[in-house]
Amino acid sequence: MGGLEHATPGILLTIACAAVILFVQLRRATRRGDHFIRRIAGVDAVEGAIGRCAEMGRPVAFTTALTDVGPVLYACLGVLHSVAKRVAQYKLKLVVPQYSPEAMAIVEDSVRDAYNDAGRGAAFDPQSIVFLSSEQFAFASGYMGLIHREKAGAAFLFGVFAAEALVLAEAGQQVGARQVAASVSPEQVAFFICTCDYTLIGEELFAASAYLSREPVQVATLAAQDRVKLLFAAIIVVGVLLATLGALAPGITLPSIERFFTASWSDLL
Amino acid sequence: MERPAVSERQPIDRRAQVIRAFTLLGGVYFFLYFILPETAAESLGIKARHEAISNGFIVIGAMAVGLGLFNLVSAHGSRIAFARKGWAYSLALLVGLFSMLAVTAAQWRQSLGITAEARKAQIVGEFAQRIVQDAESHAAAPALAVRAAALRAYADGLLDQIGATLLVGPPAETPLGIELRAAAASLRGSLPRLEAVPGESLSPEGKGALTDVGRAGELLSAALGAFLRQESSSTMVQQLYTLLYEGLFNQLGSAMFALLGVYIAAAAFRAFRIRTVESALMMAAALIVMLGQISLGQLISDELPAMRQWLLEVPNSAAFRAIRLGASVAALMLAIRMWLSIESGSFSSRKR
C-alpha cells in the first residue's frame, strides 16, 4: 500500500484489530507472563560471539547500517542494548559505526544506558559510536576500514541494508569475525546467508530483542504480532477461496476482500 | 497492592516525560491525518498545513547532520591531537571534509550570484505579466503607461549592463554567447512596442506588446543563466568542485560499488559448496536463474528462461512477500508501542 495518504475504512478496521490484539497480549503478559518463545539459533549465537571476543580480546562491532529513526531502529536498539551490556560486563571494546546522524544520538543514549545497567557507566566511551558518512558507499568503505583496523572478533549487522550489505559482511569475513546479520530487506538476505555465520530473516529481527531480554512488554508484542499475522493469513485464505469460487461460479455475487481494503469512505457513505 | 512510601518511589524523569509527550502528540497528528478521509482533512484545514508540518520534521532531521559533523570532528580531532594509532587516516579524513566543505560553500555562493543575475532578467518577464494581470483584473495600480515606461527603463538598463559587461571579448563569440546576444536583441527589439500601451485600459496591441516583452525577458533569463554557468565553469572554484566531487568522490563510490562484483564471486564460492540439502537446492536454483538469464541457457534448453521466470515469480515472490508481511506487521506493532510509549526498559533503562 505504498503512497497511501489516507486510510480506507477497511485498513482502519485492520489497524484497530491489531491494536486490540496488542493490548490484550500486553495485559496477559503483565498478569500471567506465560508466553513461550521458540529457540532462534541466530540470537543464541549473539552470546557465543561476544564470549569468543572475550577469549580472543578482540572488539565487538554493531551496525544498524542504513536504518533511520523508526520501528526497525528501535528493534535493533533492543539487541544493541543487550550486546552493549554484555560487552560492558566482559570489559570488551565496542564499536558502533553510524550512517544516520539522527539515529546516532539515540544509539549513543542506548549504549550509555546499557553500560550503566551493567554497572560500568564510567567505562562508556562516546567515541565508540562513530559517525562515518551519510553516503552509502562512503559508509561502506569507512566500515571496512574500521573492521580491518580494529580486527573485530564479532560483527552484528542489524537493520536496513541495500547494496552495501555484501561489502560490510565481507569485511567481517576477511578479518575472521563471527557474524550475525538480521535484515528486513529480503533482497539482502541471500548475501548475508552466504557471508555470515547466522542470519535472522525479516521479523526475527523484531523477535531478537524480546528473545534476549524476555521482558514482558516485548514478549507480549511478539505474541501479538504472531496473532495479527494469523489474522492476515486467514484473510489471504478467505480471499483466495472467494476469488476461486467467484471464478468457478460467475453467476454468484461474492464479497471481495480487495474491495474491503480499497473501498473509500465516499464509497461506503 | 500497598503504595510505596514516598522515599521509596522512583524520581519522576521529566526528560522522559517530555519525550513521551512529544512522541504522543506527533503520533496523534500523523494518525489523525492518516485515518481522516481526504475531504474531512481538507475541510478541517489539515491538508493545507500538512506540507509545512512535514517540512518542519525534515528540518529537524537536517539539524541532526550537525551532530554527525560534531562527532566526526571530535573523534578524529582528538585522535590527531593525541597522536593515537591511525592519526594519519583521521588527518586525511578531516582535510578531505573541510576541503569539500569549503569548496562546496564557495561553489554554492558562486551559483547564488548566477541565480541573482538571471533573476534580474526574469523580473522583466514577471513585471510584464503582472501589468497584464492587474489591468485585466482592474486591480488598484499606477497608470498602465507609467508602469510600461518603468518596465522599459528597467529593461533598457539591464540590456546596457549586459552589453557592456558580458557581450564583449571572446566569450561573447561562443554558442551560448551568441544565444545571449540574440535573446538580448529580441528583448531590445520588443521594447519600443511598449509605447503602444495606453494610459487607461489595456488594448489588444498593448497586451500583445507586454506579452512579447514578457516572453523575451524569460528567454533572456534562461540564456543569461546558461552563459554565466559556462563562464563560471572555468573559475578555480568550479574546477576544484568538479575535481573533488566528480573526479574523486563519485569515482571512489563507483570503485566501492565495483568491489561488489568481486565479493559476489567470493561469497558465491562459499555458499555454493554443496554440503546440505538446502545448499544443493540453492545451487540448483541459482544455476537455473543464471543460465535462464543468458543466451547460453537458451542453447542448452528452451525451457530454462521459462523456469527462471517461474522461480523468480512464484517461489521467490512468495518468500519475499512473506518476509515483508512479517516485518511490516512487526513494525506496526512496534510503532503502536512506541507511539504510546509502552516501554519497560527494552533499550533504555531511563524508560522504565
Interface residues (C-beta under 8 A of the other chain):
Chain A: E5 H6 A7 L12 I15 A18 A19 L22 L26 G70 P71 V72 Y74 A75 L77 G78 L80 H81 Q98 S100 P101 E102 M104 A105 D109 S110 D113 N116 D117 Q127 I129 V130 F131 S134 E135 Q136 F137 A138 A140 S141 G145 R149 A163 E164 L166 V167 A169 E170 V184 P186 V189 F191 I193 C194 T195 I201 G202 E203 L205 F206 A207 S209 S213 E215 P216 V217 Q218 T221 A224 Q225 V228 K229 F232 S264 W265 S266
Chain B: Y33 F34 I35 L36 P37 E38 T39 A41 G61 A64 V65 G66 L67 G68 L69 N71 L72 S74 A75 S78 G86 Y89 F249 L252 G253 M256 F257 L259 L260 Y263 I264 A266 A267 A268 R270 A271 A319 F320 A322 I323 R324 L325 G326 A327 V329 A330 A331 L332 M333 L334 A335 I336 R337 M338 I342 E343 S344 G345 S346 F347 S348 S349 R350
